[in-house]
Amino acid sequence: MFKYLLLAFTVVPFIELYLLLAIGREVGFWPTVGGVLFTGLVGAWLAKKEGLRVLRRWQESLAQGRMPEEGLVGGVLVLVGGVLLVSPGVLTDVVGLFLLFPPTRKLVAAVVRRRLERRMAAGTLRVTTFQSGPFPGGPFGAPSGEQPHVPRASRPRIERKPGDEADAEFTEEDGR
């Protein structure tokens, strides 16, 4: 983990600074600043567009009772690509565009998925959860100290009182 943090917070910014200074020497200060601002604005717009497209496809798939094709990994890659495009730099812009372009994002998602599956099979994948939010207890509403994988039947039943309300949306389908 340390090597990834070292890479992210020292090596990458150093390379970005070098590239920006080299570009600034060749084309000038203001064109370089304009390019950084332009890629930031285009990156924010593109990330929003791609993020909404992925979300819309997820909703359509789930409404049809199918698993979304892109899955969670694709959505996370869109988010990472958008963050990289908004941050100033040349290298981060290239990687951000690479992650937002659907064909290359699918390739990266396949690689990430394979690595995750391999680590899960080997038992080396470690997931850490943190208790947070408005509800007491551990993750998924489990009482403190109880693991979330305990079957729901063995958990205490939540009693509802008159006046308790829950928000829900329903749609009626015509039976024709």
Buried (B, 14 or more C-beta within 10 A) or exposed (E): EEEEEEEEEEEBBEBBEEBBEEBBEEEEEEEBEEBBEEBBEBBBEBBEEBBEEBBEBBEEBEEEEEEBEBBEBBBEBBBBBBBBBBBBBBBBBBBBBBBBBBEBBBEBBEEBBEEEEEEEEEEEEEEEEEEEEEEEBBBBBBEEEBEEEEEEEEBEEEEEEEEEEEEEEEEEEEEE
